[in-house]
Amino acid sequence: MEGSSPTESSTRNKRIALSAALLIALAAGSWAWRIQNTADNNKKTDAVQVVSAPVMQADVAARLSANGTVTAVQTVEVRPQISAIIKTVHIREGQSVRKGDRLFTLDARTEDANLGMAEAQIARDRADLANAERNLERQRELFRQEYVSRAELDAAQNQVDMLRSQVAIDRASLEASRVARGFGEITAPITGRSGAIAVYPGSLVQPNGAALLVITQVDPINVSFTLPERELADVQQAMARGEVPVNARLDLPGQPELKGRLVFIDNAVDAASGTIRLKAEFPNPDNRLWPGMFVTVTLAPRTLNGALTVPVQAVQTGPEHQFVYVVGGDRKVSSLPVDVRLIQDGIAVIEGIAPDARVVVEGAHNLRPGDTVSEDRGQKTEDRQSPGTNKGGTKPGSAGKQ
């Protein structure tokens, strides 16, 4: 292979060096162009990208939320009134019963005998009374003819009065025997659901013994709950105006919200917890609620009329107070202190701001007072507060915060 001449090598080296110099120049020019373009873009995009929303004005129902316990309206322990043997049990455990339904039949032969004796006693005394009244009439006739003395007439009258009293006593005794005989049939005192049956045919029962059965009323049914004592005045005023609706929800998937009404406010505040006990009554025809269950209760005893609302994320917390960033007509933001009266369903009710002002909802962490902002067109801000939300819906588990 023939070697290259020194002239050809020198020419090739010069070409390589020239190409490298051109590449470096192109790279430097490209870098300078990019720097200039970035600077121009920064000048055009000094405004901070934010999402804003207008301050809305609406009537907001301030809801209160609490944990409640389902309780029966009334629970009755069924006990015998006489000592006797169980003859028949007419119901099953867990059966629904109506007031007046027969539950137990007792062996009431002793009461039958006592009733018979009372009836015989009153029959005898009535016969004696009739005889004494006839004798009194004869004594009166003889006294008018002066055949008997006043003392004999008075003795006959006294005998009639004594027998009349005895007949009255016999009537009371007969009625008592009938009542005692009626205790041989034990009937349901209320409409409700029966519990476990503690006796069987042949069991001896006594008035001071264990209850035969417990009946619990489950329709309607109550929910007991407590609220802070500061809410007492609003609840009392709402009850004075009329019926106060109360909603309850079971902590189970797919369960509908149940609607009831407030029926009871306790007469004293619990000094230990600073709460007041309340009860609400709910229709329960399908037995969704059962005594002992836990539910979430919500009620709205007051309404904030003409309240100013913003999305809750618009409210910022500073070292001294809460504030919002207000977007001015020149697209510059200013910090405005506000008072938060209520937070619920993602909406904050505030004071200290004008209606229809625009506040920054997203992007506030990049802002300082006086910054210029531009709206993020990818976000739709006008619909961030729906009318339904401002009306204070019943979102489960949300509580009004004062």
DRENDO-1510 file (C-alpha; in Angstrom, 1 decimal, always signed):
<recs>
REC; n; res; u; v; w
REC; 1; MET; +0.0; +0.0; +0.0 .
REC; 2; GLU; +1.4; +3.3; -1.0 .
REC; 3; GLY; +1.7; +6.0; +1.8 .
REC; 4; SER; +0.0; +9.4; +1.6 .
REC; 5; SER; +1.9; +12.4; +0.7 .
REC; 6; PRO; +2.5; +15.1; +3.4 .
REC; 7; THR; +0.4; +17.6; +1.3 .
REC; 8; GLU; -2.7; +15.4; +1.1 .
REC; 9; SER; -2.6; +14.8; +4.9 .
REC; 10; SER; -2.3; +18.5; +5.6 .
REC; 11; THR; -5.3; +19.2; +3.3 .
REC; 12; ARG; -7.5; +16.6; +5.1 .
REC; 13; ASN; -6.7; +17.9; +8.5 .
REC; 14; LYS; -7.6; +21.4; +7.5 .
REC; 15; ARG; -11.0; +20.2; +6.2 .
REC; 16; ILE; -11.7; +18.3; +9.5 .
REC; 17; ALA; -10.8; +21.4; +11.5 .
REC; 18; LEU; -13.1; +23.6; +9.4 .
REC; 19; SER; -16.0; +21.2; +9.7 .
REC; 20; ALA; -15.6; +21.2; +13.5 .
REC; 21; ALA; -15.5; +24.9; +13.7 .
REC; 22; LEU; -18.7; +25.1; +11.7 .
REC; 23; LEU; -20.4; +22.7; +14.0 .
REC; 24; ILE; -19.4; +24.6; +17.0 .
REC; 25; ALA; -20.6; +27.8; +15.5 .
REC; 26; LEU; -24.0; +26.3; +14.7 .
REC; 27; ALA; -24.3; +24.9; +18.2 .
REC; 28; ALA; -23.5; +28.3; +19.7 .
REC; 29; GLY; -26.0; +30.0; +17.5 .
REC; 30; SER; -28.7; +27.5; +18.4 .
REC; 31; TRP; -28.0; +27.9; +22.1 .
REC; 32; ALA; -28.1; +31.7; +21.8 .
REC; 33; TRP; -31.4; +31.6; +19.9 .
REC; 34; ARG; -33.0; +29.3; +22.5 .
REC; 35; ILE; -31.9; +31.6; +25.3 .
REC; 36; GLN; -33.3; +34.6; +23.6 .
REC; 37; ASN; -36.6; +32.7; +22.8 .
REC; 38; THR; -36.9; +31.6; +26.4 .
REC; 39; ALA; -36.4; +35.1; +27.6 .
REC; 40; ASP; -39.0; +36.4; +25.2 .
REC; 41; ASN; -41.5; +33.7; +26.4 .
REC; 42; ASN; -40.8; +34.5; +30.0 .
REC; 43; LYS; -41.6; +38.1; +29.3 .
REC; 44; LYS; -44.8; +37.0; +27.7 .
REC; 45; THR; -45.8; +34.6; +30.5 .
REC; 46; ASP; -44.9; +36.5; +33.7 .
REC; 47; ALA; -48.6; +36.0; +34.8 .
REC; 48; VAL; -49.2; +33.1; +37.2 .
REC; 49; GLN; -51.6; +30.4; +35.9 .
REC; 50; VAL; -54.5; +30.1; +38.4 .
REC; 51; VAL; -58.1; +28.9; +38.5 .
REC; 52; SER; -60.6; +31.4; +39.9 .
REC; 53; ALA; -64.2; +31.4; +40.9 .
REC; 54; PRO; -66.8; +34.1; +41.7 .
REC; 55; VAL; -68.2; +34.6; +45.1 .
REC; 56; MET; -71.8; +33.3; +45.1 .
REC; 57; GLN; -74.7; +34.5; +47.3 .
REC; 58; ALA; -77.4; +32.0; +48.4 .
REC; 59; ASP; -79.4; +30.8; +51.4 .
REC; 60; VAL; -77.4; +28.0; +53.0 .
REC; 61; ALA; -78.9; +25.5; +55.5 .
REC; 62; ALA; -76.4; +25.0; +58.2 .
REC; 63; ARG; -76.4; +21.3; +58.9 .
REC; 64; LEU; -75.4; +19.6; +62.2 .
REC; 65; SER; -74.1; +16.1; +62.2 .
REC; 66; ALA; -73.9; +13.6; +65.1 .
REC; 67; ASN; -73.7; +9.9; +65.8 .
REC; 68; GLY; -76.9; +8.4; +67.0 .
REC; 69; THR; -78.2; +5.2; +68.6 .
REC; 70; VAL; -81.4; +3.6; +67.6 .
REC; 71; THR; -83.8; +3.1; +70.6 .
REC; 72; ALA; -87.3; +1.7; +70.9 .
REC; 73; VAL; -90.1; +4.1; +71.6 .
REC; 74; GLN; -91.2; +1.7; +74.4 .
REC; 75; THR; -90.2; -1.6; +75.7 .
REC; 76; VAL; -92.5; -3.7; +78.0 .
REC; 77; GLU; -91.6; -6.6; +80.2 .
REC; 78; VAL; -94.6; -9.0; +80.4 .
REC; 79; ARG; -95.1; -10.5; +83.9 .
REC; 80; PRO; -97.9; -12.6; +85.4 .
REC; 81; GLN; -100.2; -10.9; +88.0 .
REC; 82; ILE; -100.9; -14.2; +89.8 .
REC; 83; SER; -99.0; -17.3; +90.8 .
REC; 84; ALA; -100.0; -20.1; +88.4 .
REC; 85; ILE; -98.8; -22.8; +86.0 .
REC; 86; ILE; -98.3; -22.0; +82.3 .
REC; 87; LYS; -101.0; -23.8; +80.4 .
REC; 88; THR; -100.4; -22.6; +76.8 .
REC; 89; VAL; -97.9; -20.5; +75.0 .
REC; 90; HIS; -99.6; -18.8; +72.0 .
REC; 91; ILE; -96.7; -17.1; +70.2 .
REC; 92; ARG; -93.2; -17.8; +68.9 .
REC; 93; GLU; -90.0; -16.1; +69.8 .
REC; 94; GLY; -89.3; -13.0; +67.6 .
REC; 95; GLN; -92.9; -12.9; +66.4 .
REC; 96; SER; -94.6; -9.6; +65.7 .
REC; 97; VAL; -97.7; -9.0; +67.9 .
REC; 98; ARG; -100.4; -6.5; +68.0 .
REC; 99; LYS; -101.9; -5.0; +71.1 .
REC; 100; GLY; -104.4; -7.4; +72.6 .
REC; 101; ASP; -103.0; -10.6; +71.1 .
REC; 102; ARG; -103.0; -13.6; +73.4 .
REC; 103; LEU; -99.5; -14.5; +74.6 .
REC; 104; PHE; -100.0; -17.0; +77.4 .
REC; 105; THR; -102.8; -18.9; +79.1 .
REC; 106; LEU; -102.4; -19.8; +82.8 .
REC; 107; ASP; -104.0; -22.6; +84.8 .
REC; 108; ALA; -106.7; -20.5; +86.5 .
REC; 109; ARG; -108.8; -23.2; +88.2 .
REC; 110; THR; -108.2; -21.6; +91.6 .
REC; 111; GLU; -109.5; -18.2; +90.3 .
REC; 112; ASP; -112.5; -19.9; +88.7 .
REC; 113; ALA; -113.4; -21.4; +92.1 .
REC; 114; ASN; -112.9; -18.0; +93.9 .
REC; 115; LEU; -115.2; -16.4; +91.3 .
REC; 116; GLY; -117.9; -19.0; +91.9 .
REC; 117; MET; -117.7; -18.5; +95.6 .
REC; 118; ALA; -118.0; -14.7; +95.1 .
REC; 119; GLU; -121.1; -15.1; +92.9 .
REC; 120; ALA; -122.7; -17.5; +95.5 .
REC; 121; GLN; -122.0; -15.1; +98.3 .
REC; 122; ILE; -123.6; -12.1; +96.6 .
REC; 123; ALA; -126.6; -14.2; +95.7 .
REC; 124; ARG; -127.1; -15.3; +99.3 .
REC; 125; ASP; -126.7; -11.7; +100.6 .
REC; 126; ARG; -129.1; -10.4; +98.0 .
REC; 127; ALA; -131.7; -12.9; +99.2 .
REC; 128; ASP; -131.2; -11.9; +102.8 .
REC; 129; LEU; -131.5; -8.2; +101.8 .
REC; 130; ALA; -134.8; -8.9; +100.1 .
REC; 131; ASN; -136.2; -10.7; +103.1 .
REC; 132; ALA; -135.0; -7.8; +105.4 .
REC; 133; GLU; -136.7; -5.2; +103.1 .
REC; 134; ARG; -140.0; -7.1; +103.3 .
REC; 135; ASN; -139.7; -7.3; +107.1 .
REC; 136; LEU; -139.0; -3.6; +107.2 .
REC; 137; GLU; -142.2; -2.9; +105.3 .
REC; 138; ARG; -144.2; -5.0; +107.7 .
REC; 139; GLN; -142.6; -3.2; +110.7 .
REC; 140; ARG; -143.5; +0.2; +109.2 .
REC; 141; GLU; -147.2; -0.9; +108.8 .
REC; 142; LEU; -147.3; -2.2; +112.4 .
REC; 143; PHE; -145.6; +1.0; +113.7 .
REC; 144; ARG; -148.3; +3.1; +112.0 .
REC; 145; GLN; -151.0; +1.0; +113.7 .
REC; 146; GLU; -148.9; +1.3; +117.0 .
REC; 147; TYR; -148.5; -2.4; +117.4 .
REC; 148; VAL; -144.6; -2.1; +117.6 .
REC; 149; SER; -142.3; +0.4; +119.1 .
REC; 150; ARG; -139.9; +2.8; +117.5 .
REC; 151; ALA; -137.0; +0.7; +118.6 .
REC; 152; GLU; -138.3; -2.4; +116.8 .
REC; 153; LEU; -138.7; -0.4; +113.6 .
REC; 154; ASP; -135.2; +1.1; +113.9 .
REC; 155; ALA; -133.8; -2.4; +114.4 .
REC; 156; ALA; -135.5; -3.6; +111.1 .
REC; 157; GLN; -134.1; -0.5; +109.3 .
REC; 158; ASN; -130.6; -1.2; +110.6 .
REC; 159; GLN; -130.8; -4.8; +109.4 .
REC; 160; VAL; -131.7; -3.6; +105.9 .
REC; 161; ASP; -128.8; -1.1; +105.9 .
REC; 162; MET; -126.3; -3.7; +107.0 .
REC; 163; LEU; -127.3; -6.1; +104.3 .
REC; 164; ARG; -127.2; -3.4; +101.6 .
REC; 165; SER; -123.6; -2.7; +102.7 .
REC; 166; GLN; -122.8; -6.4; +102.6 .
REC; 167; VAL; -124.2; -6.7; +99.1 .
REC; 168; ALA; -121.9; -3.8; +98.0 .
REC; 169; ILE; -118.9; -5.6; +99.6 .
REC; 170; ASP; -119.9; -8.7; +97.7 .
REC; 171; ARG; -120.1; -6.8; +94.4 .
REC; 172; ALA; -116.5; -5.5; +95.0 .
REC; 173; SER; -115.4; -9.0; +95.9 .
REC; 174; LEU; -117.0; -10.5; +92.8 .
REC; 175; GLU; -115.3; -7.8; +90.6 .
REC; 176; ALA; -111.9; -8.6; +92.2 .
REC; 177; SER; -112.5; -12.3; +91.5 .
REC; 178; ARG; -113.3; -11.5; +87.9 .
REC; 179; VAL; -110.1; -9.4; +87.5 .
REC; 180; ALA; -108.0; -12.2; +89.0 .
REC; 181; ARG; -109.7; -14.6; +86.6 .
REC; 182; GLY; -108.8; -12.3; +83.8 .
REC; 183; PHE; -105.1; -12.5; +84.7 .
REC; 184; GLY; -105.3; -16.1; +83.5 .
REC; 185; GLU; -105.1; -14.8; +79.9 .
REC; 186; ILE; -102.0; -12.7; +79.3 .
REC; 187; THR; -102.3; -10.4; +76.3 .
REC; 188; ALA; -99.9; -8.1; +74.5 .
REC; 189; PRO; -99.9; -4.6; +76.1 .
REC; 190; ILE; -98.4; -2.9; +73.0 .
REC; 191; THR; -97.8; -3.6; +69.3 .
REC; 192; GLY; -94.2; -4.7; +68.7 .
REC; 193; ARG; -91.7; -7.5; +68.3 .
REC; 194; SER; -91.5; -10.2; +70.9 .
REC; 195; GLY; -88.1; -11.3; +72.3 .
REC; 196; ALA; -87.0; -14.6; +73.8 .
REC; 197; ILE; -89.6; -16.6; +75.7 .
REC; 198; ALA; -88.3; -17.6; +79.1 .
REC; 199; VAL; -91.1; -20.1; +80.1 .
REC; 200; TYR; -92.9; -23.2; +78.6 .
REC; 201; PRO; -96.1; -25.0; +79.3 .
REC; 202; GLY; -95.9; -26.4; +82.8 .
REC; 203; SER; -93.6; -23.7; +84.2 .
REC; 204; LEU; -94.6; -22.1; +87.5 .
REC; 205; VAL; -94.7; -18.3; +87.2 .
REC; 206; GLN; -95.0; -15.7; +89.9 .
REC; 207; PRO; -95.6; -11.9; +89.9 .
REC; 208; ASN; -92.2; -11.3; +91.6 .
REC; 209; GLY; -90.3; -13.7; +89.3 .
REC; 210; ALA; -88.5; -13.2; +86.0 .
REC; 211; ALA; -90.3; -11.6; +83.0 .
REC; 212; LEU; -92.0; -14.1; +80.7 .
REC; 213; LEU; -91.3; -12.0; +77.6 .
REC; 214; VAL; -90.1; -8.6; +76.5 .
REC; 215; ILE; -92.0; -6.7; +73.7 .
REC; 216; THR; -90.2; -3.9; +71.9 .
REC; 217; GLN; -92.0; -1.4; +69.7 .
REC; 218; VAL; -90.0; -0.9; +66.5 .
REC; 219; ASP; -92.4; +1.1; +64.3 .
REC; 220; PRO; -92.1; +4.0; +64.7 .
REC; 221; ILE; -88.7; +4.0; +66.3 .
REC; 222; ASN; -86.5; +6.6; +68.0 .
REC; 223; VAL; -82.9; +7.7; +67.4 .
REC; 224; SER; -81.1; +9.2; +70.4 .
REC; 225; PHE; -78.2; +11.6; +69.8 .
REC; 226; THR; -76.4; +14.5; +71.4 .
REC; 227; LEU; -75.4; +18.0; +70.2 .
REC; 228; PRO; -73.0; +20.6; +71.7 .
REC; 229; GLU; -74.8; +22.9; +74.1 .
REC; 230; ARG; -74.1; +25.9; +71.9 .
REC; 231; GLU; -76.6; +24.5; +69.4 .
REC; 232; LEU; -79.4; +24.3; +71.9 .
REC; 233; ALA; -80.8; +27.8; +71.2 .
REC; 234; ASP; -81.0; +27.2; +67.4 .
REC; 235; VAL; -82.7; +23.8; +67.9 .
REC; 236; GLN; -85.2; +25.3; +70.4 .
REC; 237; GLN; -86.1; +28.1; +68.0 .
REC; 238; ALA; -86.5; +25.7; +65.1 .
REC; 239; MET; -88.9; +23.5; +67.2 .
REC; 240; ALA; -90.9; +26.6; +68.2 .
REC; 241; ARG; -91.3; +27.4; +64.5 .
REC; 242; GLY; -92.6; +24.0; +63.6 .
REC; 243; GLU; -91.5; +20.4; +62.8 .
REC; 244; VAL; -87.7; +20.0; +62.5 .
REC; 245; PRO; -86.7; +17.3; +59.9 .
REC; 246; VAL; -84.0; +14.9; +60.8 .
REC; 247; ASN; -82.2; +12.5; +58.5 .
REC; 248; ALA; -80.4; +9.3; +59.4 .
REC; 249; ARG; -78.1; +7.1; +57.5 .
REC; 250; LEU; -76.8; +3.6; +58.3 .
REC; 251; ASP; -73.1; +3.0; +57.8 .
REC; 252; LEU; -73.8; +0.4; +55.2 .
REC; 253; PRO; -73.4; +0.5; +51.4 .
REC; 254; GLY; -76.5; +1.1; +49.4 .
REC; 255; GLN; -78.7; +2.1; +52.3 .
REC; 256; PRO; -81.0; +5.1; +51.6 .
REC; 257; GLU; -81.3; +8.1; +53.8 .
REC; 258; LEU; -84.1; +7.8; +56.3 .
REC; 259; LYS; -86.3; +10.8; +57.1 .
REC; 260; GLY; -87.8; +11.6; +60.5 .
REC; 261; ARG; -88.6; +14.5; +62.9 .
REC; 262; LEU; -87.2; +15.8; +66.1 .
REC; 263; VAL; -89.5; +14.9; +69.0 .
REC; 264; PHE; -87.5; +15.5; +72.2 .
REC; 265; ILE; -85.0; +17.9; +73.8 .
REC; 266; ASP; -83.8; +16.9; +77.2 .
REC; 267; ASN; -84.5; +19.3; +80.1 .
REC; 268; ALA; -80.8; +19.6; +81.2 .
REC; 269; VAL; -77.4; +19.9; +79.6 .
REC; 270; ASP; -74.9; +17.2; +80.6 .
REC; 271; ALA; -72.4; +19.1; +82.7 .
REC; 272; ALA; -69.7; +16.5; +82.2 .
REC; 273; SER; -69.7; +16.5; +78.4 .
REC; 274; GLY; -71.4; +19.9; +77.6 .
REC; 275; THR; -73.9; +18.3; +75.4 .
REC; 276; ILE; -77.7; +18.1; +75.2 .
REC; 277; ARG; -79.6; +14.9; +74.5 .
REC; 278; LEU; -82.2; +14.8; +71.7 .
REC; 279; LYS; -84.5; +12.2; +70.1 .
REC; 280; ALA; -85.9; +11.9; +66.6 .
REC; 281; GLU; -88.7; +9.6; +65.6 .
REC; 282; PHE; -88.6; +7.7; +62.3 .
REC; 283; PRO; -91.3; +5.6; +60.5 .
REC; 284; ASN; -89.9; +2.1; +60.3 .
REC; 285; PRO; -92.4; -0.1; +58.4 .
REC; 286; ASP; -89.6; -2.2; +56.7 .
REC; 287; ASN; -87.6; -2.6; +59.9 .
REC; 288; ARG; -84.4; -1.0; +58.5 .
REC; 289; LEU; -83.7; +0.5; +61.9 .
REC; 290; TRP; -83.3; -1.9; +64.9 .
REC; 291; PRO; -82.7; -1.0; +68.5 .
REC; 292; GLY; -79.0; -0.7; +69.3 .
REC; 293; MET; -77.9; +0.2; +65.8 .
REC; 294; PHE; -75.6; +3.2; +65.2 .
REC; 295; VAL; -76.5; +5.8; +62.6 .
REC; 296; THR; -75.3; +9.2; +61.4 .
REC; 297; VAL; -77.9; +11.9; +62.1 .
REC; 298; THR; -78.1; +15.2; +60.3 .
REC; 299; LEU; -80.4; +18.2; +60.9 .
REC; 300; ALA; -80.5; +21.8; +59.8 .
REC; 301; PRO; -82.1; +23.9; +62.6 .
REC; 302; ARG; -81.0; +27.3; +61.0 .
REC; 303; THR; -80.5; +28.8; +57.6 .
REC; 304; LEU; -77.9; +31.5; +56.7 .
REC; 305; ASN; -79.9; +33.9; +54.5 .
REC; 306; GLY; -77.9; +35.6; +51.7 .
REC; 307; ALA; -74.7; +33.9; +52.7 .
REC; 308; LEU; -71.5; +34.5; +50.6 .
REC; 309; THR; -69.9; +31.3; +49.6 .
REC; 310; VAL; -66.6; +30.2; +47.9 .
REC; 311; PRO; -65.0; +26.8; +47.3 .
REC; 312; VAL; -63.3; +25.8; +50.5 .
REC; 313; GLN; -59.9; +25.5; +48.8 .
REC; 314; ALA; -60.0; +29.2; +48.1 .
REC; 315; VAL; -59.7; +30.0; +51.8 .
REC; 316; GLN; -56.0; +30.2; +52.8 .
REC; 317; THR; -54.7; +30.1; +56.4 .
REC; 318; GLY; -52.1; +32.7; +57.4 .
REC; 319; PRO; -50.1; +33.2; +60.6 .
REC; 320; GLU; -52.7; +35.6; +62.0 .
REC; 321; HIS; -55.9; +35.1; +60.1 .
REC; 322; GLN; -57.6; +33.3; +57.2 .
REC; 323; PHE; -57.7; +35.1; +53.9 .
REC; 324; VAL; -58.5; +34.7; +50.2 .
REC; 325; TYR; -56.7; +36.0; +47.1 .
REC; 326; VAL; -59.1; +38.4; +45.2 .
REC; 327; VAL; -58.5; +38.9; +41.5 .
REC; 328; GLY; -58.8; +42.6; +40.6 .
REC; 329; GLY; -59.8; +44.2; +37.3 .
REC; 330; ASP; -56.2; +44.5; +36.3 .
REC; 331; ARG; -55.6; +40.8; +36.8 .
REC; 332; LYS; -53.6; +41.5; +39.9 .
REC; 333; VAL; -54.3; +39.7; +43.2 .
REC; 334; SER; -54.6; +41.1; +46.7 .
REC; 335; SER; -54.9; +39.3; +50.0 .
REC; 336; LEU; -58.2; +39.9; +51.8 .
REC; 337; PRO; -58.8; +38.7; +55.4 .
REC; 338; VAL; -62.2; +36.9; +55.8 .
REC; 339; ASP; -64.2; +35.3; +58.6 .
REC; 340; VAL; -65.3; +31.7; +58.0 .
REC; 341; ARG; -68.8; +31.0; +59.4 .
REC; 342; LEU; -69.4; +27.5; +58.1 .
REC; 343; ILE; -67.7; +24.8; +56.0 .
REC; 344; GLN; -69.7; +22.0; +54.5 .
REC; 345; ASP; -69.9; +20.0; +51.3 .
REC; 346; GLY; -66.7; +21.7; +49.9 .
REC; 347; ILE; -68.2; +25.2; +50.3 .
REC; 348; ALA; -67.1; +27.8; +52.8 .
REC; 349; VAL; -69.5; +30.5; +54.0 .
REC; 350; ILE; -67.4; +33.7; +54.6 .
REC; 351; GLU; -67.8; +37.3; +55.6 .
REC; 352; GLY; -65.7; +40.3; +54.7 .
REC; 353; ILE; -65.9; +40.1; +50.9 .
REC; 354; ALA; -68.1; +41.7; +48.3 .
REC; 355; PRO; -70.5; +39.6; +46.3 .
REC; 356; ASP; -69.5; +38.7; +42.7 .
REC; 357; ALA; -65.8; +39.2; +43.5 .
REC; 358; ARG; -63.4; +36.6; +42.0 .
REC; 359; VAL; -61.2; +34.5; +44.2 .
REC; 360; VAL; -58.3; +32.2; +43.4 .
REC; 361; VAL; -59.2; +28.6; +43.9 .
REC; 362; GLU; -56.2; +26.8; +42.5 .
REC; 363; GLY; -52.6; +28.0; +42.2 .
REC; 364; ALA; -52.6; +30.2; +45.4 .
REC; 365; HIS; -49.5; +28.6; +46.7 .
REC; 366; ASN; -47.5; +30.3; +43.9 .
REC; 367; LEU; -48.9; +33.8; +44.6 .
REC; 368; ARG; -47.9; +36.9; +46.4 .
REC; 369; PRO; -50.0; +40.0; +46.8 .
REC; 370; GLY; -49.6; +42.1; +43.7 .
REC; 371; ASP; -48.8; +39.2; +41.3 .
REC; 372; THR; -50.5; +39.2; +37.9 .
REC; 373; VAL; -52.5; +36.1; +37.2 .
REC; 374; SER; -54.0; +34.5; +34.1 .
REC; 375; GLU; -56.9; +32.1; +34.0 .
REC; 376; ASP; -56.2; +28.5; +33.2 .
REC; 377; ARG; -58.6; +28.0; +30.3 .
REC; 378; GLY; -58.4; +24.2; +30.8 .
REC; 379; GLN; -60.5; +24.6; +33.9 .
REC; 380; LYS; -64.2; +25.6; +34.0 .
REC; 381; THR; -64.6; +27.9; +37.0 .
REC; 382; GLU; -68.1; +29.2; +36.7 .
REC; 383; ASP; -69.7; +25.9; +37.7 .
REC; 384; ARG; -67.5; +25.2; +40.8 .
REC; 385; GLN; -70.3; +26.1; +43.1 .
REC; 386; SER; -73.5; +24.4; +42.0 .
REC; 387; PRO; -76.8; +25.8; +43.4 .
REC; 388; GLY; -77.6; +22.4; +45.0 .
REC; 389; THR; -74.4; +22.6; +47.1 .
REC; 390; ASN; -75.1; +26.1; +48.3 .
REC; 391; LYS; -78.5; +24.9; +49.5 .
REC; 392; GLY; -76.9; +22.7; +52.0 .
REC; 393; GLY; -77.5; +19.1; +50.8 .
REC; 394; THR; -77.2; +16.1; +53.0 .
REC; 395; LYS; -73.9; +14.6; +52.2 .
REC; 396; PRO; -73.3; +11.8; +54.7 .
REC; 397; GLY; -70.6; +12.2; +57.3 .
REC; 398; SER; -70.2; +16.0; +56.7 .
REC; 399; ALA; -70.7; +18.3; +59.7 .
REC; 400; GLY; -71.1; +22.0; +59.8 .
REC; 401; LYS; -68.0; +23.7; +61.4 .
REC; 402; GLN; -68.6; +26.9; +63.3 .
</recs>
